[in-house]
Amino acid sequence: MPPKVPRIHPDGFRDETYVETERAPKWRAHRAWTAQLGRDTYEDLLARRKFAEIATQAVRIESRTQLLFSFEKMAIRDAVRTARGARLFAEGLHGWLYEPGKEAEKFTRWCEVVASLPRRQTRVLTWPVVSVFGFIARPRVHLYLKPLVTRAATGRAASRSIPLRAAMGHVHEAAGVRPHDPA
């Protein structure tokens, strides 16, 4: 448990305040995703080429969380405003979340999609942006990554300067989990 948690939340991760301020908003976002962009709905919207609707709903669901910084929220919102950006986002996110294949390869492709999104002022390709939608959609499969928090928790560098696979390996190792690739 991170050192600050017991000071702020005496009952740790089960503390009532912690649950309400930290866990509940994330769970509400997941439930909203399931209701509005669950796999069947997402695939129906994709088949009908409703890329802007998918992107708008995804961004709206995330906007109710405190997971991204305001500049990241703005960057992703701006990136999906164009028809091209919405299509790249919707198809790329579907590929990561729902298509078959190795998770590491699908995530790498998703990162490439995010890197190719239209950019107005600030970069869209950040660890929080590339990990937040997977975490909201499928929290039992995907984790949300913030490099500074991860670096503090693992004692290792979690930045753009190390390969994705190595960074995720450090995170899994620190969390005591063994990653798997459901094919």
C-alpha positions, 0 to 999 in steps of 0.5 A, a space after each residue: 500500500 502506498 505510504 500516503 494511503 494509511 494517513 489519508 484513509 485509515 482503513 486503507 483501500 476499504 476506507 469509506 472515504 477512499 471507496 467513495 472518492 477513488 473507487 466509486 467514480 471509476 466503477 461508475 465510469 465502467 458501468 457507463 461504458 458497459 451500458 453505452 459502449 459495451 461490445 455489442 453496442 460498440 460493434 453495432 455503432 462501428 458497423 453503422 460507421 458511427 465513429 463520431 458517436 463512439 468517440 464522443 461517448 468514450 470521451 464523455 464517459 472518461 470526462 466524468 473521472 479524474 483520471 486524465 489531466 485537463 490538458 490530456 482531456 482537451 487533447 483527446 477531445 480535440 483529436 476526435 473532433 474531426 471525422 478522420 480522428 473519430 474514425 481512427 480512434 473508434 476503429 483503433 480502440 475496438 481493435 485493442 479492446 475486442 479483437 482477437 490477438 495478443 494483448 501486447 501487440 494489440 496495445 502497441 497498435 493502439 498506441 500507434 493509432 493514438 500517436 497518429 490522431 490529429 493534434 492541435 496544441 498538446 500531444 495526445 500520446 501519453 501513458 494515461 491517454 493510451 491506458 485510460 479507455 482500456 481500464 474503463 472498458 475492461 478493468 479486469 484486463 487492462 490497467 491505468 498507467 501514470 508514469 510518475 505514480 508507477 515510478 514511485 510504486 515500482 522504484 523503476 523508470 516508467 517513461 517513454 524512454 523504455 520500451 512498452 513491453 519492459 515498462 509493463 513487465 515492471 508494473 506486473 512484477 511490482 504488482 505481483 501478477 503474471 501477465 497473460 495473452 488471451 488469444 
